[in-house]
Amino acid sequence: MKHSFLGRYIPFLMFFSLSFSLFFLINSTEPVYAQQTTQKQEQFTLNYASFFPSSHPEWAAFNKGFISKAVELSKGRLAFRFRGGPETIALVDLPKSTQSGIVDFSICLAGVAETVAPGVGATILSRISVAEERQNGTYDFMEQLLNKGGLHYMGRHSPANDLQFFNLFLNKKVERPEDFKKLRIGTATAARALTEAWGAAPVNLQLTDYYTAMERNTVDGVSGSTLSNWVSSGCQTVTKYLALPGYLQSSVVVMMNLNTWKKLPQDLKQVINEAMIYNEKISGEIWAEDKIKGMQKLKEAKVEIYNLPPNTAKWLVETAYNATWEYQQKRFPDVTPKMKVLLSGGK
């Protein structure tokens, strides 16, 4: 009788025991199962080049600003490989090297980028902050122009928050507009139009020629250099004067191959945008710090730093902007009017 009772319930007990074991097994192994089915996130390595060498302080600033922040925000999913400076890819070749995908992105001069994106060189004439450029449509319009050349606009590098990117270095002192008519001023392409508008005789020079030209007195001054570049190449030792104020904005832009940009996951695109905004802020601060250090080096070299009389200072700056806008208008009449509105603070 007893045996018959147990026999009747043995199948039920076995079923209950098996069900309980399966329930425990499934629940106890769930974290392991989830871990095994989670796909490892893909890492992206981006190659880049710049118009300045790795020894230049601007390269260190870019690493401190953009590279470090992008690696941090991506939690290591983004990695970067520096392919080199002008010794690897010449400045004039950077836009097409980026366009063709030889490098994924590059740090270039906007004026040089006009070979693939006509009109973007006008960024040198901005009279608003970089933050305002991202709000009033300037960034979006730059993106449109660069897209036509197979590029994506990442943003600026080394913006001059005081809008005094270039400085006028002299070996002859000037105080009035008419004094400029007696000068031969060396310049790169970016400052040629304004140099002519001042009434000086422009002399085409490469950045590497500035020291020798000033030392040998083949020019009376240079209008197309920054304070940072001037002292980093030792030019303060062959300079007598620095006339203030400075003029125009940085023309350094960062641009990516458009196909590379499109292939990135959306979350990494957001990382790059955030890292670039951070870089614009911190590189502007670093730029300001470098200008202070540069001024100190000029003083140590006994260079006389002086302010032009108010009327002359206003004439110098406004002539620089007006002449360069005219130069842009002649070359890129379809693009320049809108760029002028945006970079002057309009929409």
Stockholm file with secondary structure:
# STOCKHOLM 1.0

chainA/1-347         MKHSFLGRYIPFLMFFSLSFSLFFLINSTEPVYAQQTTQKQEQFTLNYASFFPSSHPEWAAFNKGFISKAVELSKGRLAFRFRGGPETIALVDLPKSTQSGIVDFSICLAGVAETVAPGVGATILSRISVAEERQNGTYDFMEQLLNKGGLHYMGRHSPANDLQFFNLFLNKKVERPEDFKKLRIGTATAARALTEAWGAAPVNLQLTDYYTAMERNTVDGVSGSTLSNWVSSGCQTVTKYLALPGYLQSSVVVMMNLNTWKKLPQDLKQVINEAMIYNEKISGEIWAEDKIKGMQKLKEAKVEIYNLPPNTAKWLVETAYNATWEYQQKRFPDVTPKMKVLLSGGK
#=GR chainA/1-347 SS CHHHHHHHHHHHHHHHHHHHHHHHHHHHTHHHHHHHHSCCCCCEEEEEEESSCTTSHHHHHHIIIIIHHHHHHTTTSEEEEEEESTTTSCGGGHHHHHHHTSSSEEEEEHHHHTTTSTTGGGGGGCCSCHHHHHHTTHHHHHHHHHHHTTEEEEEESSCCTTSCCEEEEESSCCCSGGGGGGCEEEECGGGHHHHHHTTCEEEECCGGGHHHHHHTTSSSEEEEECHHHHHHTTGGGGCCEEEEEEESCCCEEEEEEHHHHHHSCHHHHHHHHHHHHHHHHHHHHHHHHHHHHHHHHHHHTTCEEEECCHHHHHHHHHHHHHHHHHHHHHHCTTTHHHHHHHHTTCC
#=GC SS_cons         CHHHHHHHHHHHHHHHHHHHHHHHHHHHTHHHHHHHHSCCCCCEEEEEEESSCTTSHHHHHHIIIIIHHHHHHTTTSEEEEEEESTTTSCGGGHHHHHHHTSSSEEEEEHHHHTTTSTTGGGGGGCCSCHHHHHHTTHHHHHHHHHHHTTEEEEEESSCCTTSCCEEEEESSCCCSGGGGGGCEEEECGGGHHHHHHTTCEEEECCGGGHHHHHHTTSSSEEEEECHHHHHHTTGGGGCCEEEEEEESCCCEEEEEEHHHHHHSCHHHHHHHHHHHHHHHHHHHHHHHHHHHHHHHHHHHTTCEEEECCHHHHHHHHHHHHHHHHHHHHHHCTTTHHHHHHHHTTCC
//
